[in-house]
Amino acid sequence: MSKESKQYLDSIVTCLTAIEQNEGESIDKAASLLAGKVAEDRLINVIGPGGHSNMGVEEVFWRAGGLACVNGLLDPGTNLLLGAKRSNVVERSSGYARTVLKSYRLGEGDVLIIVNAYGLNSMCIESALECRAMGIKTIAITSESFGKNIPPDAPARHSSGKNLFDICDIFINNHLPYGDSVIKVGKAGKMMGPHSTFLNCFVIDWLMMETAKKLENMSIEPPVWVSANLPDGDKINKSLEEKYIPRIKHLL
């Protein structure tokens, strides 16, 4: 193991441990909210407004071991596949979030998980603000580190200067270190080794597991996908596909 790989491993483990030790109360509160919505036969809506934040959505959408009632808001506007710089521009565009939420038919009484490690771009902030106006509960998976250190007038910020962790109903801190990539590599000491995807995915997978436990405590069988690569995977998943394909845009 190289010096850099050991530092990277240690840093990721330190962050994951901080999440496990400090975010249990927030996870429990968020899981209770989600389980209540599933009990009402509502979907768990998840959005990752900006570039790599979409991976937090994909982590729990159509995922072996994931809840089948997850509705991934995978709008192509911020997907890197259509252009990395384009994604950067779209996530900073005021008014775009409203269009996305309406296109996925979110409405009063729904819930939306907003996964965004930095928690300050326009689409991110406006997703939360639009939800508040529409009567939609929000759960933020984000950090404090960037919000507390990036200047209010920085180009990446929403014009309000607000931070996601301040305006959502429930905040789960992913304990992202400032800078995201914090491992010095090579003689030039370039900062590499990003943390955000590991931390976002750990948080949201933990949240899904706790939600499943709460559903069981309510005498509701959690709708959990199994791997389609298992011998009986397709057969086991069929009833869930039939139930959710008509309701979830990207399942078909």
C-alpha positions in Angstrom: 0.0 0.0 0.0 1.4 3.4 -1.0 1.5 6.3 1.4 -1.2 8.1 -0.5 -3.5 5.1 -0.6 -3.1 4.6 3.2 -3.9 8.3 3.8 -6.9 8.1 1.5 -8.2 5.0 3.3 -7.7 6.5 6.7 -9.4 9.7 5.7 -12.4 8.0 4.3 -12.8 5.8 7.3 -12.4 8.8 9.6 -15.3 10.5 7.8 -17.5 7.4 7.7 -16.9 7.0 11.5 -17.9 10.6 12.1 -21.1 10.0 10.2 -21.9 6.8 12.2 -21.1 8.5 15.5 -22.9 11.8 15.0 -25.8 11.3 12.5 -27.8 8.6 14.1 -30.5 11.0 15.4 -30.9 12.7 12.1 -31.0 9.4 10.2 -33.7 8.1 12.6 -35.8 11.2 12.1 -35.4 11.0 8.3 -36.2 7.3 8.3 -39.4 7.9 10.3 -40.5 10.5 7.8 -39.7 8.2 4.8 -41.4 5.2 6.3 -44.5 7.2 7.0 -44.7 8.3 3.4 -44.2 4.7 2.1 -47.0 3.6 4.5 -49.2 6.2 2.6 -48.1 4.5 -0.6 -46.0 7.5 -1.7 -42.6 7.3 -3.3 -39.3 8.2 -1.9 -38.1 10.9 -4.3 -34.4 11.5 -4.6 -32.5 14.2 -6.5 -28.8 14.9 -6.9 -28.8 18.5 -8.3 -25.4 18.8 -9.9 -22.8 16.6 -11.7 -21.5 13.8 -9.5 -24.3 14.3 -6.9 -26.4 12.2 -9.3 -24.4 9.2 -8.2 -26.1 9.5 -4.8 -29.4 9.0 -6.6 -28.2 6.2 -8.8 -26.8 4.4 -5.7 -30.4 3.7 -4.4 -32.3 3.6 -7.6 -33.0 0.1 -9.2 -30.4 -1.2 -6.8 -29.9 -4.6 -5.4 -30.6 -4.2 -1.7 -32.4 -0.9 -2.3 -36.0 0.0 -1.8 -38.1 -0.4 -4.9 -40.2 2.6 -4.1 -37.3 5.0 -4.8 -38.1 7.5 -7.5 -34.8 8.8 -8.9 -35.1 12.3 -10.4 -32.4 11.8 -12.9 -33.0 14.8 -15.1 -30.4 14.9 -18.0 -29.6 18.5 -17.5 -27.0 17.9 -14.8 -25.9 14.5 -16.1 -22.2 14.5 -17.1 -23.0 12.2 -20.1 -24.4 15.2 -21.9 -21.5 17.4 -21.2 -19.5 18.1 -18.0 -19.3 21.9 -18.4 -22.9 21.9 -19.5 -23.9 20.2 -16.3 -21.9 22.9 -14.4 -23.8 25.6 -16.1 -27.2 24.0 -15.6 -26.8 23.5 -11.9 -26.1 27.2 -11.6 -29.2 28.2 -13.6 -31.9 29.9 -11.7 -35.4 28.5 -12.3 -34.3 25.1 -13.6 -35.3 23.2 -10.4 -38.9 24.2 -10.6 -39.2 22.8 -14.1 -37.6 19.5 -13.0 -39.8 19.0 -9.9 -42.9 19.7 -12.0 -41.9 17.3 -14.7 -41.6 14.5 -12.2 -45.1 15.5 -10.8 -44.0 16.0 -7.2 -46.7 17.6 -5.1 -48.0 18.5 -1.7 -47.5 15.8 0.9 -44.5 14.2 -0.9 -40.9 14.0 0.3 -37.7 14.7 -1.5 -34.1 13.7 -0.5 -31.6 16.2 -1.9 -28.2 14.8 -2.2 -25.5 17.5 -2.8 -22.2 17.3 -1.0 -21.5 21.1 -1.3 -25.1 22.3 -0.8 -24.9 25.8 -2.4 -25.6 25.8 -6.1 -28.8 27.3 -7.6 -30.5 24.1 -8.5 -29.7 22.6 -5.1 -31.0 25.6 -3.1 -34.0 26.2 -5.4 -35.0 22.5 -5.1 -35.4 23.0 -1.4 -37.1 26.4 -1.6 -39.6 25.1 -4.3 -40.4 22.1 -2.1 -41.2 24.4 0.8 -43.6 26.4 -1.3 -45.2 23.2 -2.6 -45.7 21.5 0.8 -43.0 18.9 0.2 -40.8 17.7 3.1 -37.1 17.7 2.4 -34.1 15.8 3.7 -30.7 17.1 2.9 -27.6 14.9 2.6 -24.9 17.5 2.4 -22.0 19.1 4.4 -21.4 22.2 6.4 -17.8 22.6 5.4 -18.3 24.2 2.0 -21.3 26.3 3.1 -19.4 27.8 6.0 -16.2 28.6 3.9 -17.3 29.6 0.4 -17.9 33.3 0.1 -21.5 34.5 -0.3 -20.8 36.0 -3.7 -18.9 33.0 -5.1 -19.9 32.0 -8.7 -21.0 28.5 -7.6 -23.5 29.9 -5.1 -27.2 30.6 -5.5 -27.9 34.3 -5.5 -29.5 34.1 -2.0 -26.2 32.9 -0.5 -28.2 30.3 1.4 -26.9 26.8 2.3 -28.8 23.6 1.8 -28.3 22.5 5.4 -30.0 25.6 6.7 -33.2 25.3 4.7 -34.2 21.6 4.5 -36.5 20.0 7.1 -34.0 17.4 8.1 -30.2 17.8 7.7 -27.9 14.7 7.6 -24.2 15.8 7.6 -22.0 13.8 5.4 -18.9 15.2 7.2 -17.2 16.1 3.9 -13.8 17.7 4.5 -13.4 21.2 2.9 -11.9 20.8 -0.5 -13.4 17.3 -1.0 -10.1 16.0 -2.5 -7.6 16.4 0.4 -4.8 13.9 -0.3 -1.5 15.4 -1.5 -0.1 13.3 -4.4 3.3 13.4 -6.0 6.1 15.9 -5.7 3.8 18.7 -6.8 1.4 17.9 -4.0 -1.7 18.0 -6.1 -4.9 17.5 -4.1 -6.6 14.2 -5.2 -8.7 11.4 -3.6 -12.3 12.8 -3.6 -14.5 11.9 -0.7 -18.0 13.1 -1.6 -19.4 10.1 -3.4 -18.3 7.6 -0.7 -19.9 9.7 2.0 -23.1 10.5 0.2 -23.6 6.8 -0.7 -22.9 5.6 2.8 -25.4 8.1 4.3 -28.2 7.3 1.8 -27.8 3.5 2.0 -27.8 3.7 5.8 -31.0 5.8 5.6 -32.7 3.2 3.3 -31.8 0.4 5.7 -33.3 2.3 8.7 -36.4 3.1 6.7 -36.8 -0.6 5.9 -36.6 -1.5 9.6 -39.2 1.1 10.5 -41.5 -0.3 7.9 -41.2 -3.7 9.4 -42.0 -2.3 12.8 -45.2 -0.9 11.2 -46.0 -4.4 9.9 -45.3 -3.4 6.3 -43.0 -5.6 4.3 -40.2 -3.3 2.8 -40.2 -3.5 -1.0 -36.6 -4.4 -1.6 -35.0 -5.3 -4.9 -32.7 -8.3 -5.1 -29.9 -8.6 -7.7 -31.3 -9.3 -11.1 -28.1 -11.4 -11.6 -29.2 -14.0 -9.1 -30.8 -17.2 -10.5 -34.3 -16.2 -9.4 -33.7 -12.4 -9.4 -36.0 -11.6 -12.2 -38.8 -13.7 -10.8 -38.5 -12.2 -7.3 -38.4 -8.7 -8.7 -41.4 -9.1 -11.1 -44.1 -8.1 -8.7 -42.2 -5.0 -7.7 -41.6 -4.1 -11.3 -45.4 -4.4 -12.0 -46.2 -2.2 -9.1 -43.7 0.6 -9.6 -43.0 0.8 -13.4 -46.2 2.7 -14.0 -45.3 5.2 -11.3 -41.6 5.7 -11.6 -40.4 7.4 -14.8 -36.9 5.8 -15.2 -37.8 2.2 -14.2 -39.1 1.1 -17.6 
